[in-house]
Amino acid sequence: MCYFRTRTVLERISVKTRDVVKPADREEAELLEKLDRKRLPRHVAIIMDGNGRWAERRHLPRVAGHRAGVKAAREIIESCARLKIPCLTLYAFSMENWRRPGTEVDFLMRLLREYLKRELPSIHKNNIRLLIIGRASQLPEAVQKDLAEGVRLTAENTGMKLVVALNYGARAELVDAFNAMLHAARSNGAGDLCVDEEMISAHLYTAGLPDPDLLIRTSGEMRVSNFLLWQIAYAEIFVTETLWPDFSRARLIEALLDYQKRERRYGGLGAQGAADGRGKVPARAGRG
C-alpha cells in the first residue's frame, strides 16, 4: 500500500514493504519525527477488538465491521514491516469465538481464506514470514489447507514474523505445553519430570520467538482475554479507546511513542539498578 492514496485505493492495493516510511499527513509526520527507530519493540502483540461495535455505531451488520477490521490489519502489518519491527502477533480468532452465531463464524472463516488468497503473494514477496499459533487442527479443513500453504510458502523468509493467533487460548496453550513435556518425558523413560521456565517456554506455540515487549488492546476493554498469558509477563500494555477498524498507522505510532516513554525495570531498579547489577532482565524478556 501507499499511504498517500485515498482509502478507496488503499483497499485495492496489497501489502508492500519495500518503500521507506513516508507520512500520509501532518499528524503522521509529527508523530514519526518523535519516534526513536533504535528503540522499537522487538515484538508487538495486538488484541484486535471492536469490529462489532464499529459496525453497530454505523448501523451496519457485524460482518461489515469484520471487513473493515481486515483493512486495518493490512495497514498495521505493512506499517510494522516498514518500521522493521521483528515480530507482530495478531489475535484473530479465540477459542471462545466459537460461541458466536454460526453465520458469523462461517463468515470469519471465509474472510480469512479470502485474505490469505489475496495478500499472501505480496506478503511473501516482501519477505514476511507467516506463522500460526493455536489449535489450528480444529479449524475447517479448507482453512487449514490455506494456512499450511501460507506457512510453507513463507517458511524461508527472513523479514518480519507475522504471527496469527487462530483458535487460540492461552490456557489451552499451557495445557498443550505441559502435555507435550509429559509425553516427551514418558517417551524418554524419565521417571521424574523437573520443569523450569525455559522448558515451558520451549514447548509453547511461540517457542523461538521473543516475548512481546508491547501489548496493544483496542476498544478500551481493560482485560487480556486469555491471550499470551505466559508471554506477556513483562510486556508493556497500551489500551486505546479506538475501535480496531479505526486503528491506523498514526494510532500505532502513538502506542510506540507511549512505549518509549516507559522505564522497563522487570521488577528491578531501572537503569541505575541495571548499572550496578541489580536490574536483572528475565531471560526471555525483550529489551525493546
C-alpha positions as a printed Julia matrix, in Angstrom:
288×3 Matrix{Float64}:
   0.0     0.0    0.0
   0.95    3.59  -0.46
  -0.08    5.91   2.3
  -0.69    8.97   0.22
  -3.54    7.34  -1.7
  -7.2     7.59  -0.77
  -8.77    4.87   1.39
 -10.73    3.61  -1.62
  -7.5     2.97  -3.49
  -5.8     1.61  -0.36
  -8.36   -1.17  -0.17
  -7.31   -2.45  -3.6
  -3.56   -2.46  -3.08
  -1.69   -5.34  -1.45
   0.87   -5.06   1.32
   4.15   -3.55   0.13
   7.06   -3.01   2.47
   9.93   -2.07   0.19
   9.24    1.66   0.4
  10.56    3.76   3.26
   8.08    5.01   5.83
   6.56    8.19   4.48
   3.94   10.18   6.4
   0.48   10.38   4.87
  -0.35   13.7    6.52
   0.93   16.26   9.0
  -0.18   14.22  12.02
   1.84   11.2   10.92
   4.81   13.39  10.08
   4.82   14.9   13.57
   4.46   11.5   15.22
   7.2     9.91  13.1
   9.51   12.8   13.94
   9.24   11.89  17.64
   9.76    8.16  17.14
  13.17    6.7   18.02
  13.7     3.97  15.41
  16.51    2.48  17.52
  14.24    1.75  20.48
  11.32   -0.01  18.88
   9.91   -3.19  20.47
  11.11   -6.49  19.11
   7.64   -7.97  19.39
   4.27   -6.2   19.26
   1.13   -8.19  20.1
  -2.33   -6.81  19.38
  -5.78   -7.76  20.64
  -7.89   -6.55  17.72
 -11.19   -5.66  19.37
 -14.18   -3.55  18.41
 -15.26   -4.69  14.94
 -18.82   -5.35  16.02
 -19.22   -2.07  17.87
 -17.72   -0.2   14.92
 -20.43   -1.66  12.67
 -23.24   -1.1   15.18
 -22.37    2.58  15.56
 -22.77    2.94  11.8
 -25.97    0.87  11.71
 -24.2    -1.78   9.64
 -24.19   -5.58  10.0
 -21.37   -7.04  12.12
 -19.77   -8.56   9.03
 -19.09   -5.03   7.76
 -17.06   -4.42  10.89
 -15.01   -7.55  10.26
 -14.27   -6.48   6.68
 -13.18   -3.07   7.94
 -11.03   -4.83  10.53
  -9.19   -6.72   7.78
  -8.31   -3.41   6.13
  -6.92   -2.13   9.43
  -4.88   -5.33   9.84
  -3.4    -4.85   6.39
  -2.3    -1.3    7.26
  -0.77   -2.31  10.6
   1.08   -5.29   9.1
   2.58   -3.08   6.45
   3.46   -0.35   8.94
   5.22   -2.73  11.34
   7.15   -4.29   8.46
   8.24   -0.87   7.18
   9.31    0.13  10.69
  11.31   -3.12  10.78
   9.68   -4.47  13.91
  10.89   -8.09  14.0
   7.66   -9.74  15.17
   3.95   -8.87  15.1
   1.28  -11.11  16.63
  -2.41  -10.55  15.87
  -5.19  -12.14  17.93
  -7.53  -13.07  15.09
  -9.84  -15.79  16.45
 -10.04  -17.09  20.0
 -11.32  -20.45  21.16
 -14.19  -18.56  22.8
 -15.21  -17.08  19.44
 -16.86  -20.38  18.51
 -19.7   -19.26  20.81
 -20.73  -16.6   18.3
 -23.59  -17.25  15.85
 -22.71  -19.87  13.26
 -23.3   -17.46  10.4
 -20.76  -15.02  11.83
 -18.16  -17.76  12.42
 -18.64  -19.06   8.87
 -18.17  -15.54   7.52
 -14.96  -15.09   9.53
 -13.56  -18.34   8.12
 -14.42  -17.27   4.56
 -12.92  -13.83   5.2
  -9.71  -15.43   6.44
  -9.41  -17.58   3.32
 -10.18  -14.57   1.12
  -7.47  -12.53   2.84
  -4.87  -15.27   2.5
  -5.51  -15.81  -1.2
  -5.39  -12.08  -1.93
  -2.49  -10.99   0.29
  -0.2   -14.0    0.61
   1.7   -13.4   -2.66
   2.52   -9.85  -1.58
   3.42  -10.93   1.96
   5.81  -13.49   0.51
   7.27  -11.04  -1.99
   8.08   -8.66   0.84
   9.96  -11.31   2.83
   7.41  -11.58   5.66
   7.17  -14.98   7.32
   3.7   -16.24   8.29
   3.32  -18.28  11.48
   0.14  -19.67  13.05
  -0.4   -20.3   16.77
  -3.38  -22.05  18.34
  -5.19  -25.31  17.79
  -5.32  -24.93  14.02
  -6.2   -28.63  13.58
  -9.71  -27.8   14.84
 -10.33  -25.22  12.11
 -12.26  -26.16   8.93
 -10.22  -28.35   6.61
 -10.17  -25.79   3.8
  -8.86  -23.12   6.2
  -6.16  -25.5    7.45
  -5.06  -26.15   3.89
  -4.75  -22.44   3.08
  -2.87  -21.74   6.3
  -0.46  -24.62   5.71
   0.25  -23.32   2.22
   0.96  -19.83   3.57
   3.31  -21.17   6.23
   5.08  -23.37   3.68
   5.42  -20.62   1.08
   6.97  -18.12   3.51
   8.99  -20.54   5.63
  12.36  -19.32   4.33
  11.58  -15.61   4.54
  13.86  -13.6    6.82
  11.87  -10.4    7.37
   9.19   -9.67   9.93
   7.44  -12.65  11.51
   3.69  -12.25  11.22
   2.12  -14.49  13.87
  -1.63  -15.02  13.61
  -3.43  -16.5   16.63
  -6.29  -18.68  15.37
  -8.46  -20.88  17.54
  -6.11  -19.67  20.25
  -6.43  -19.65  24.02
  -3.54  -19.1   26.42
  -4.77  -21.64  28.95
  -5.11  -24.23  26.2
  -1.58  -23.35  25.1
  -0.26  -24.09  28.6
  -2.21  -27.36  28.71
  -0.72  -28.38  25.36
   2.77  -27.4   26.54
   2.56  -29.5   29.7
   1.1   -32.47  27.84
   3.97  -32.23  25.33
   6.51  -32.19  28.16
   4.86  -35.2   29.83
   4.77  -37.1   26.53
   8.46  -36.37  25.92
   9.37  -37.5   29.43
   7.45  -40.75  29.09
   8.91  -41.43  25.65
  12.41  -40.97  27.07
  11.68  -43.25  30.01
  12.15  -40.48  32.55
  10.73  -41.34  35.95
  10.53  -37.77  37.17
   9.83  -34.58  35.27
  11.56  -31.46  36.56
  10.06  -28.39  34.89
  11.57  -24.91  34.76
  10.61  -21.72  32.93
  12.88  -22.37  29.97
  11.35  -25.81  29.43
   7.83  -24.4   29.49
   8.76  -21.62  27.07
  10.33  -24.16  24.72
   7.04  -26.07  24.49
   4.74  -23.1   23.91
   3.31  -22.29  20.48
   5.63  -19.27  20.44
   8.85  -21.22  21.06
  11.75  -19.43  19.4
  10.05  -16.03  19.37
  10.85  -13.19  21.77
   8.19  -12.42  24.34
   6.05   -9.38  23.46
   7.53   -6.09  24.57
   4.28   -4.25  23.84
   0.71   -5.49  24.08
  -1.9    -3.25  22.41
  -5.61   -3.61  23.07
  -8.13   -1.63  21.07
 -11.73   -0.67  22.02
 -10.89    0.34  25.59
 -11.51   -3.01  27.28
  -9.23   -3.5   30.29
  -8.53   -7.21  30.04
  -6.15   -9.56  28.21
  -8.81  -12.07  27.13
  -6.79  -15.26  27.56
  -4.07  -14.03  25.2
  -0.39  -14.96  25.61
  -0.73  -15.15  29.4
   2.74  -16.64  29.88
   4.5   -14.49  27.31
   3.19  -11.06  28.41
   4.53  -11.34  31.96
   6.79   -8.3   31.4
   5.03   -6.68  28.45
   4.09   -3.01  28.48
   0.33   -2.71  27.98
  -1.28    0.03  25.91
  -5.08    0.29  25.86
  -6.82    2.67  23.46
 -10.49    3.57  23.1
 -10.04    3.4   19.32
 -12.04    0.56  17.78
  -9.94   -1.81  15.69
 -11.22   -0.75  12.22
 -10.16    2.83  13.08
  -6.72    1.81  14.38
  -4.48    3.46  11.81
  -0.72    3.84  11.43
  -0.92    7.12  13.39
  -2.54    5.29  16.31
   0.15    2.58  16.09
   2.9     5.2   16.28
   1.17    6.75  19.31
   1.35    3.36  21.04
   5.04    3.02  20.14
   5.75    6.52  21.47
   4.0     5.67  24.72
   6.1     2.51  24.95
   9.3     4.52  24.51
   8.39    6.76  27.44
   8.27    3.87  29.87
  11.13    2.62  32.02
  11.23   -1.17  31.83
  12.54   -2.41  35.17
  11.39   -6.07  35.18
  10.95   -5.91  38.95
  14.41   -4.33  39.41
  15.52   -0.76  39.95
  15.62    0.53  36.39
  18.68    1.96  34.67
  20.63    2.55  37.85
  19.85   -0.91  39.14
  20.99   -2.43  35.86
  24.21   -0.42  36.03
  25.19   -1.85  39.4
  23.98   -5.37  38.71
  20.63   -5.19  40.48
  18.41   -4.75  37.42
  18.47   -8.3   36.07
  16.32   -8.86  32.98
  14.45  -12.18  32.67
  15.95  -14.49  30.05
  13.04  -14.25  27.6
  12.12  -10.62  28.18
  12.61   -8.31  25.21
  14.55   -5.11  25.66
  12.77   -3.06  23.03
